[in-house]
Each structure stands twice: as structure tokens, then as C-alpha cells.
């Protein structure tokens, strides 16, 4: 809720940092005290997910670049961010991302 309030503050500069910083601060504040004890298990899960994360996002970035929907730097940046999200959050969010991409491509082609 706090990040949503920060988003509504009228500022002349579109900094793209105030809202993520606020949301991140809220996420850190909600971390349970035993988070340090669970970190080794999380790290192992992230490392195990990396091959899929890199492969899926590299393929998606390449397809987007070949379809001329993103620039080279956009494909690289998207692949990096996507791999981090996939590895950190697991593959469960991939379905939502695929639906989002399908809607975006459909809009571009005028079918959605």
C-alpha cells in the first residue's frame, strides 16, 4: 500500500526508483527473523533453477529480438531480469508471464 501511495506523489522527475525502493523496504521489513537460517536452502534452490532460468529467458529474448519487438539491449536486459525473477521466484510465475506476453503480442498484431 505504501508503494502505491508513493506512486501517486506528483513529482516532475520520473525516477523509477522511489516505488521499487519503497516496495523493497516493505518486503525486507516483513522478512521473518529466521530468514538467515533458511538462506542456505534458498540459495540451493536458486542455483538449481539457474539452468532453466537462463535457458528459458535466453530463448525468449532471442525470439523477441528476431521478431523485432525489442532491441538488442532490451533483449539482453529482459533476459537478465527474467532469469533473476525465474531463479528467485521459481517457475510458477512463468505461466503468468507467458499470458502477459501473449496478450502483448496479440495487441501488436491487432488480434487481441
One Martini backbone bead per residue (centre of mass of N, CA, C, O) as a GRO file, in nm:
protein
  112
    1UNK     BB    1   0.057   0.064  -0.019
    2UNK     BB    2   0.295   0.257  -0.004
    3UNK     BB    3   0.379   0.239  -0.303
    4UNK     BB    4   0.113   0.354  -0.412
    5UNK     BB    5   0.146   0.629  -0.276
    6UNK     BB    6   0.415   0.706  -0.407
    7UNK     BB    7   0.306   0.701  -0.702
    8UNK     BB    8   0.105   0.961  -0.646
    9UNK     BB    9   0.331   1.149  -0.634
   10UNK     BB   10   0.400   1.466  -0.745
   11UNK     BB   11   0.652   1.464  -0.994
   12UNK     BB   12   0.886   1.568  -1.237
   13UNK     BB   13   1.049   1.308  -1.181
   14UNK     BB   14   1.117   0.997  -1.339
   15UNK     BB   15   1.292   0.769  -1.141
   16UNK     BB   16   1.226   0.451  -1.087
   17UNK     BB   17   1.283   0.416  -0.744
   18UNK     BB   18   1.073   0.480  -0.521
   19UNK     BB   19   0.882   0.237  -0.546
   20UNK     BB   20   1.082  -0.005  -0.526
   21UNK     BB   21   1.206   0.086  -0.257
   22UNK     BB   22   0.948   0.073  -0.093
   23UNK     BB   23   0.876  -0.222  -0.150
   24UNK     BB   24   1.144  -0.342  -0.051
   25UNK     BB   25   1.123  -0.237   0.237
   26UNK     BB   26   0.865  -0.399   0.300
   27UNK     BB   27   0.985  -0.681   0.247
   28UNK     BB   28   1.210  -0.668   0.459
   29UNK     BB   29   1.022  -0.611   0.704
   30UNK     BB   30   0.871  -0.910   0.658
   31UNK     BB   31   1.100  -1.069   0.739
   32UNK     BB   32   1.185  -1.320   0.904
   33UNK     BB   33   1.409  -1.396   1.152
   34UNK     BB   34   1.482  -1.690   1.006
   35UNK     BB   35   1.614  -1.618   0.724
   36UNK     BB   36   1.916  -1.702   0.770
   37UNK     BB   37   1.856  -2.011   0.808
   38UNK     BB   38   1.717  -2.038   0.507
   39UNK     BB   39   1.929  -1.955   0.290
   40UNK     BB   40   2.065  -2.221   0.193
   41UNK     BB   41   1.804  -2.332   0.061
   42UNK     BB   42   1.762  -2.099  -0.133
   43UNK     BB   43   2.031  -2.112  -0.280
   44UNK     BB   44   1.993  -2.398  -0.391
   45UNK     BB   45   1.734  -2.333  -0.556
   46UNK     BB   46   1.857  -2.117  -0.736
   47UNK     BB   47   2.084  -2.287  -0.861
   48UNK     BB   48   1.889  -2.506  -0.977
   49UNK     BB   49   1.725  -2.284  -1.162
   50UNK     BB   50   1.930  -2.151  -1.361
   51UNK     BB   51   1.922  -2.314  -1.626
   52UNK     BB   52   1.626  -2.253  -1.687
   53UNK     BB   53   1.636  -1.946  -1.664
   54UNK     BB   54   1.838  -1.899  -1.891
   55UNK     BB   55   1.706  -2.059  -2.120
   56UNK     BB   56   1.425  -1.929  -2.134
   57UNK     BB   57   1.527  -1.627  -2.156
   58UNK     BB   58   1.705  -1.655  -2.404
   59UNK     BB   59   1.487  -1.751  -2.596
   60UNK     BB   60   1.291  -1.516  -2.560
   61UNK     BB   61   1.488  -1.293  -2.644
   62UNK     BB   62   1.550  -1.399  -2.925
   63UNK     BB   63   1.260  -1.397  -3.031
   64UNK     BB   64   1.213  -1.094  -2.988
   65UNK     BB   65   1.446  -1.000  -3.169
   66UNK     BB   66   1.357  -1.147  -3.433
   67UNK     BB   67   1.064  -0.992  -3.420
   68UNK     BB   68   1.122  -0.686  -3.348
   69UNK     BB   69   1.025  -0.604  -3.031
   70UNK     BB   70   1.335  -0.570  -2.961
   71UNK     BB   71   1.624  -0.485  -2.868
   72UNK     BB   72   1.923  -0.587  -2.780
   73UNK     BB   73   1.923  -0.455  -2.498
   74UNK     BB   74   1.636  -0.554  -2.424
   75UNK     BB   75   1.698  -0.856  -2.439
   76UNK     BB   76   1.922  -0.865  -2.230
   77UNK     BB   77   1.770  -0.733  -1.996
   78UNK     BB   78   1.529  -0.930  -1.996
   79UNK     BB   79   1.693  -1.187  -1.947
   80UNK     BB   80   1.813  -1.108  -1.677
   81UNK     BB   81   1.555  -1.045  -1.522
   82UNK     BB   82   1.412  -1.312  -1.579
   83UNK     BB   83   1.623  -1.498  -1.445
   84UNK     BB   84   1.600  -1.380  -1.164
   85UNK     BB   85   1.300  -1.431  -1.123
   86UNK     BB   86   1.294  -1.732  -1.180
   87UNK     BB   87   1.506  -1.819  -0.967
   88UNK     BB   88   1.374  -1.666  -0.716
   89UNK     BB   89   1.051  -1.761  -0.780
   90UNK     BB   90   1.021  -1.955  -0.990
   91UNK     BB   91   0.818  -2.123  -1.235
   92UNK     BB   92   0.520  -2.031  -1.149
   93UNK     BB   93   0.536  -1.741  -1.312
   94UNK     BB   94   0.542  -1.817  -1.617
   95UNK     BB   95   0.242  -1.823  -1.695
   96UNK     BB   96   0.190  -1.521  -1.651
   97UNK     BB   97   0.403  -1.424  -1.852
   98UNK     BB   98   0.286  -1.565  -2.103
   99UNK     BB   99   0.017  -1.418  -2.103
  100UNK     BB  100   0.135  -1.136  -2.133
  101UNK     BB  101   0.281  -1.183  -2.403
  102UNK     BB  102   0.036  -1.271  -2.566
  103UNK     BB  103  -0.116  -1.001  -2.537
  104UNK     BB  104   0.102  -0.817  -2.660
  105UNK     BB  105   0.120  -0.954  -2.936
  106UNK     BB  106  -0.181  -0.928  -3.006
  107UNK     BB  107  -0.185  -0.618  -3.008
  108UNK     BB  108   0.027  -0.574  -3.230
  109UNK     BB  109  -0.155  -0.754  -3.442
  110UNK     BB  110  -0.476  -0.703  -3.371
  111UNK     BB  111  -0.611  -0.971  -3.200
  112UNK     BB  112  -0.679  -0.833  -2.890
   0.00000   0.00000   0.00000
